[in-house]
Amino acid sequence: MSENSAAPGTPPATATAPGPQPEPIRFFGTTWVDHDGGYGLRRVGVAVGSLAAAVAACFLLRFAYQGLEIAEVGGIVGMLVIAMFSICSAIAFRKTWEGFAARPKDPDREDSLRGLKSIGFIGSLLAYFVRSLTEAPGEKLRRTEYETARAQFEKRRSTRTGNPAARRTSGRKRPKRG
């Protein structure tokens, strides 16, 4: 057995550094921190993959619409289907885009919008595509949170140096009992 039996691409099993650890991003892991480990290729892959998935989804919706035409359900139903997918996709795009910039203030409201976002999945895929052209989706938010946590950790760590018992004796002296 070789000493490096870990799967390729996984970091070696070493002790983690003290302090906050970066939060992994889907498809990127923690490569967004230093833009290493194939970060650029991952961004290209996410962009191409999300665009290809959005195009494939549009073809599926086209086939579904053609099925409605074949069934002769009427023009109003076709218009309602188009309006529903358009509105849901716009809302899903907006909510996904906002999720890249800030954490949701009301998680219960986000859970209630899950069905709407799944209907408008094309909007979410397009938001992933557009965001991955500039950065990993959610990178800016996580980088801000990570750098803030690191700064707070360093501040707390630097103020706790020294022996607290030694500081107590440097002030006033206790009288001897005797």
N, C-alpha and C positions, 0 to 999 in steps of 0.2 A: 504494500500500500504506500503510495507516495505521501509526502508530508503536505502537499497541496491538493487535498481531495475535494475541495469546495467546487461548486458548479462555476463555470466560467462567467465572469461578469459580476460575481458577488464579492463584496469586500471581505478581506481576511477577518477571521474571528479574533479581534483584539479588544482590549478593554476600551470602552467608550470614554471620550473626554468628559471631564466634569462640566456640568452646566447644561443649559437647554440644548436639545437636539433639533435639527431642522425637520419639519413635517414633510413627509413624502407627498409628491404630486402624482396623480394617476398617469401612467405611461412614462414618467420621468424619474420616479424615485426621489433621491436627493441629489441628482446630478445638476439640478438648477442652482445649487449653492455656488459652485465654482465653475459651472458650465463645462464640466468634464464628463468623461464616460459616454461619449457619443451624444451629447446634448443636442448639437446641431442636427445630426441625423434623426434624432427622435422628434425634434420639432418639425422637420420636413415630413417625416412619417405620419405624425399626427395631422398635419395640414392636408396631406394627400389623402390619408385615410378618411378623415372627416368629410372632405369634399366628395370623395368617391361614394361614401355611405349616403350623403345627402342626395347625390345624383341618382343612386340606385333607389332611394326612397321615393324620389319624384317619379321614377318610372313605375314603381309599384302603385303609387297613387293614381297615375295615369291609367294603368290597367284596371284599377278599381272603378274609376270614373267611366271607362269604356264598358265595364260590366253593368253599371247603372244605365248607360245608354241602351245596351242590348236588352235589358230588362224593361225598358220603356216605362220607368217610374215617373217620368214627367220632368219638366224643366225646373220647377221650383225645388225639387229634391236635389238635383244636380247643383243648383246655385247655393243651396244651404250647405252642401258638403264642401264646396269650394270655399265658401265664406268661413265655415267652421275651421278647416285646416289652415286657412290664411290667418285668421285671428289668433288661433292657438299657437301657430308658428311664430307670429310676431311677439306674443306674450312670452313664449318659451325663450326666444332670442333675448329679449330684454332681461328676463329673470336670470338666465344663464350668464349674461354679460355682467349684470350687477353682482352676481356671485363671485366673479373674478376679482372685483374691486373691494368688496366688504363682506363680512360675515352677516348672515341674515339676523335681523333684529328680533324677529318672531318666528322661531322654528315651527310652531304649530301652523302658522299661515303657510309656510313653505311646504309642509306636509299636505295641507289641503289643496295646494296647487299642483301636486305631483301628477294627478290624472290629466290635468290640462296640459302640463309640460310633456307628458308622454304622447298625447295626441299631436302636439306641435313639435315633435322630435326633430323635424327638419330645421326648425329655428335654432334648437340647441346645437345641432351639428354644424350649422353655419356660424354660430357664435364661436365654437371651438376652432373652426377653420380660420376665421378672421383674427382671433386672438393669437393663434399659434404662428401667425406671420410675423409678429413682433416679439413674443415671449412665450414661455410655457404658460398655458392657461392657469391663472391663479398665482403666478410667480411673484408678481409685485406685492400682493397682499401677504403672502407667506414670508417674503424677504423682509418686509417692514416688521412683521410680528417677530421674526427670528432675530433681527438686529436689535429690536427693542428689548427682547428677552435677554440677549447676550449682554447688552449694556447694563441692564438691571442686575444681572448676575455678577458682572465684573465690579459694579459699584458696591453691592453687598459684600462681595468677597474682599475687596480692598479695605473696607471699614472694619472688618473683623480680624485684622492681623494682630499678632501679639498675644501675650498671655494675660487674660483678664485678672488673674490672681496677682500678678506682678503690678498691675496698675493700681490695685487697691492699696498696696503698701506705700506707694509713692506719695500719696496725699497726706493725711494726718496719721500720726502713729498712735497705736493703742497703748494705754498704760499697762505696765507689767503688773501681774498679780503676785502678790508675794507675801 
